[in-house]
Amino acid sequence: MTRHVSVMPERCIELLDIKEDGIYVDGTLGRGGHSKRILEKLKNGKLYCFDLDEEAIAESKEILKDYDNVVFIHDNFRNMNRYVEEVDGILLDLGVSSPQFDEADRGFSYRYDGPLDMRMNKDDEFSAYDVVNKYDEEKLAKVLWDYGEEKFSRRIVGEIVKNRPINTTLELVDVIKKALPAKVLSKKGHPAKQTFQAIRIEVNSELDSLKAFLESFDGILKEDGRVVIITFHSLEDRLVKQYFKKLSTVHDDLRIAKRPEEVEKPKYSLLNHGDKADEDEIEINHRSKSAIVRGIRKNGKDS
């Protein structure tokens, strides 16, 4: 079992402000690191844990075996309103877990040779192989541009099409390297990172799931409830930042004079403006380097 280190756990728990008898949701269970910290704060409360990866659920059941107030659900966090209502807090850690990255046969990593897979949910039939080998040039280039912000998307896609079928991760890495100019290959960082990110997001509909969650969590969050989200790349963070700003802003017509009691108050309040891991944490867990955590609170009637 590959060890997974949770990102900014203390800050996440602080932002959630756990109530001992509260109802909480960990929308991305992973290997149970954040869930364990939530459960340690609960007495009469309950925790619902969601994950698409059955292996993650199986391992977390063992890690959290001492707790009887936790429910495990094999489903996407976008569907949590089908299972829970009136919750006090929700946590999402949108990063891919270390075991998924480090197990070659999952196909997430550009550093290990494995099948072109990248499915978080192994029950899904659609995989990275389908994206790489079956998408037409226009559609595939759009995926790399939109989800990977890859400047050389068309060059990479042209090389992919010439070399189809591509069956493994390292075959894809070689094709990507062929497409890129020498000045890019000489830069720090892996040249396949953005392409792999884009394909993974497409396979798992990650941004669509995040959008669906952002548009629906208000229906299950209690007054004074909190949502805390950890993102790992600019596309996710932009979505969260913009949506949190929308929820915490009143779109009143400032040209109309109103008495204080008539001024509309925002439904939500920002808890922070985006926190990053400190140098000590980054040294221990290098994957925390790109992480940003944001929190928001649903205002009560007296707020």
Secondary structure as the mmCIF struct_conf table of DSSP 4:
data_model
#
loop_
_struct_conf.conf_type_id
_struct_conf.id
_struct_conf.beg_label_comp_id
_struct_conf.beg_label_asym_id
_struct_conf.beg_label_seq_id
_struct_conf.end_label_comp_id
_struct_conf.end_label_asym_id
_struct_conf.end_label_seq_id
HELX_LH_PP_P HELX_LH_PP_P1 VAL A 5 SER A 6
BEND BEND1 VAL A 7 MET A 8
HELX_RH_AL_P HELX_RH_AL_P1 PRO A 9 LEU A 16
TURN_TY1_P TURN_TY1_P1 ASP A 17 ASP A 17
TURN_TY1_P TURN_TY1_P2 GLU A 20 ASP A 21
STRN STRN1 ILE A 23 ASP A 26
BEND BEND2 GLY A 27 GLY A 27
TURN_TY1_P TURN_TY1_P3 GLY A 30 ARG A 31
BEND BEND3 GLY A 32 GLY A 32
HELX_RH_AL_P HELX_RH_AL_P2 GLY A 33 LYS A 41
BEND BEND4 LYS A 43 ASN A 44
STRN STRN2 LYS A 46 ASP A 51
BEND BEND5 LEU A 52 LEU A 52
HELX_RH_AL_P HELX_RH_AL_P3 GLU A 54 ILE A 63
TURN_TY1_P TURN_TY1_P4 LEU A 64 ASP A 66
BEND BEND6 ASP A 68 ASN A 69
STRN STRN3 VAL A 70 HIS A 74
BEND BEND7 ASP A 75 ASP A 75
HELX_RH_3T_P HELX_RH_3T_P1 PHE A 77 ARG A 82
TURN_TY1_P TURN_TY1_P5 TYR A 83 TYR A 83
BEND BEND8 GLU A 86 GLU A 86
STRN STRN4 VAL A 87 ASP A 93
BEND BEND9 GLY A 95 GLY A 95
HELX_LH_PP_P HELX_LH_PP_P2 VAL A 96 SER A 97
HELX_RH_AL_P HELX_RH_AL_P4 SER A 98 ASP A 102
HELX_RH_3T_P HELX_RH_3T_P2 ALA A 104 ARG A 106
BEND BEND10 TYR A 110 TYR A 112
STRN STRN5 PRO A 115 PRO A 115
BEND BEND11 LEU A 116 LEU A 116
BEND BEND12 MET A 120 ASN A 121
TURN_TY1_P TURN_TY1_P6 LYS A 122 ASP A 123
HELX_RH_AL_P HELX_RH_AL_P5 ALA A 128 LYS A 134
BEND BEND13 TYR A 135 TYR A 135
HELX_RH_AL_P HELX_RH_AL_P6 GLU A 137 GLY A 148
TURN_TY1_P TURN_TY1_P7 LYS A 151 PHE A 152
HELX_RH_AL_P HELX_RH_AL_P7 SER A 153 LYS A 162
TURN_TY1_P TURN_TY1_P8 ASN A 163 ASN A 163
STRN STRN6 THR A 168 THR A 168
HELX_RH_AL_P HELX_RH_AL_P8 THR A 169 ALA A 179
BEND BEND14 LEU A 180 LEU A 180
HELX_RH_AL_P HELX_RH_AL_P9 ALA A 182 LEU A 185
TURN_TY1_P TURN_TY1_P9 SER A 186 SER A 186
BEND BEND15 LYS A 187 GLY A 189
TURN_TY1_P TURN_TY1_P10 PRO A 191 ALA A 192
HELX_RH_AL_P HELX_RH_AL_P10 LYS A 193 ASN A 204
TURN_TY1_P TURN_TY1_P11 SER A 205 SER A 205
HELX_RH_AL_P HELX_RH_AL_P11 GLU A 206 LEU A 214
TURN_TY1_P TURN_TY1_P12 GLU A 215 SER A 216
HELX_RH_3T_P HELX_RH_3T_P3 PHE A 217 GLY A 219
TURN_TY1_P TURN_TY1_P13 ILE A 220 ILE A 220
STRN STRN7 LEU A 221 THR A 231
BEND BEND16 HIS A 233 HIS A 233
HELX_RH_AL_P HELX_RH_AL_P12 SER A 234 LEU A 247
TURN_TY1_P TURN_TY1_P14 SER A 248 SER A 248
TURN_TY1_P TURN_TY1_P15 LEU A 254 ARG A 255
BEND BEND17 ILE A 256 ILE A 256
HELX_RH_3T_P HELX_RH_3T_P4 PRO A 260 GLU A 262
BEND BEND18 VAL A 263 VAL A 263
HELX_LH_PP_P HELX_LH_PP_P3 GLU A 264 PRO A 266
BEND BEND19 LYS A 267 LYS A 267
STRN STRN8 TYR A 268 LEU A 270
BEND BEND20 LEU A 271 LEU A 271
BEND BEND21 HIS A 273 HIS A 273
STRN STRN9 ASP A 275 LYS A 276
HELX_RH_AL_P HELX_RH_AL_P13 GLU A 279 ILE A 284
HELX_RH_3T_P HELX_RH_3T_P5 HIS A 286 SER A 288
TURN_TY1_P TURN_TY1_P16 LYS A 289 SER A 290
STRN STRN10 ILE A 292 LYS A 298
TURN_TY1_P TURN_TY1_P17 LYS A 301 ASP A 302
#
